[in-house]
Amino acid sequence: MLEVNQKLNEQVTAVVLAGGMARRMGGVDKGWMELNGKPLVKHVLDIVDPQVGRCLINANRSHTAYGTLGKPVISDLEGDFQGPLMGIATGLYHADTDWVLFVPCDGPYLPNDLVGRMLSSAKSDNADIAVAHDGKRLQPVVALIKRELLDSVRATLSEGERKIDRWYAMQNVVTVDFSDHPEAFINVNRRDDLDELKQMPKLLGFAAWSGTGKTTLLKKLIPALKAGGVRVGVIKHAHHKFDVDHPGKDSYELRKSGADQMLISSGKRWALMVEEDQGDRPSLSHMLNRMDHSLLDLVLVEGFKQESFPKIELHRQSLKRELMYADDDNIIAIAADEPVVLERDIPQLDLNDTESMLQFVLAYLEKS
């Protein structure tokens, strides 16, 4: 199924819209504002690029900077800073696929299954445009559009129209329900938005093959972090069906009787169990937003290898498994039980030296 979806996704060109003036941000180029150590536009590319056959960046300034990202940079067909509808016309003009996906440069948490779901909805409804909906409102600049609509959008622009929704109203449009991941459409329109995102706990993942010792390491690292005053949360991806409750317990029986959410509490702890089908690949951002950010400084993540966030790769030579870092730019360090030869310059840590690992994590937390 993944291979079939990938072939379908190769029919799609993605265009990252970074051509606005960002008036509400005082004219700052939003794509280059940093979040967790990298520009917003890089967050977007890391999520979208693996889902499509080709990626373009629509920008009207900072061309040299955007060019360093390794993607073609395209400026508006006419004038500068005429809004996202002109960006759509520009993307349709430069694309060479039947479908073109448009996303904003300031949406760092877009879904990892965005393209597949948008394309599936468009095809099943025989629509020319698919637009994301977060359950509360339409997300007009997250849209999948047939390239053949280029003449239509250019004609609309020539009449002086600049409103996306008015052009959409003239087309065959389907809305795609992403209410299961509303946090995926958080974007940065004002400085306060970015400040709020920066107040979220930092994420740090541990990527490794089974048997490398992720849990063993975390059992040593977490107490050391706690002793240093770091408030730590953990998210773990379970690869198989799991249950934290057991038959015969009241909470289990009530949940299995049909409760969508079951909260059980005592004077020492509480637990919320939610029945929710996320398919084969649960969303990390969705899970992160179930946590109380105000009580956490750092969230350590075990699993979710395919998602875009900083990770340390753990490597044990005796397992004879290939390193992952070459295919994942989000890996910021290698922790191995023996020195390894690396093709790019990233830190190497001793997998068996908890103190050096602790110092690296503390430095990462301070820096980011």
BELRA-V872219 format. One line per field, one symbol per residue. ss: DSSP state (H for helix, E for strand, - for the rest). phi: phi as a letter, one per 40 degrees, with the letter a starting at -180 (. if undefined). Layout:
ss=???
phi=???
This chain:
ss=-HHHHHHHH--EEEEEEE----HHH----HHH-EE--EEHHHHHHHHHHHH--EEEEEE---HHHHH----EEE---------HHHHHHHHHHH----EEEEEE---------HHHHHHHHHHH----EEEEE----EEEEEEEEEHHHHHHHHHHHH-----HHHHH----EEEEE-HHHHHHH-----HHHHHHHH---EEEEEE------HHHHHHHHHHHHHH----EEEEE-------------HHHHHHH----EEEEE----EEEEE---------HHHHH----HHH--EEEEE--------EEEEE-HHH-----HHH---EEEEEE----------EEEE---HHHHHHHHHHHHHH-
phi=.ccccccccccbbbbccbbccfdcbggcccdbccbfgacdccdcccccdccbcabbbcbbafcccccccgbdbbcddbgbfchcccccdccccccbbcbbcbbccbbcbdccbdcdcccccccccfccabbcbchbacbccbabbccccdcccccccccgcbcccccdccbcbbcbcbccbcccbcbbbbccccccccccccbacbbacdgchccdccccccccccccgccbbbbbcccbcbacbbdhcdccccccchccbbbbbacbaaabbbcacbgcbcccccccccccccbbbabcbbgfdcccacabccbbdccfbcccccbacccbabbbcadbcbcbcbcbbcdcbccccdcccccccccc
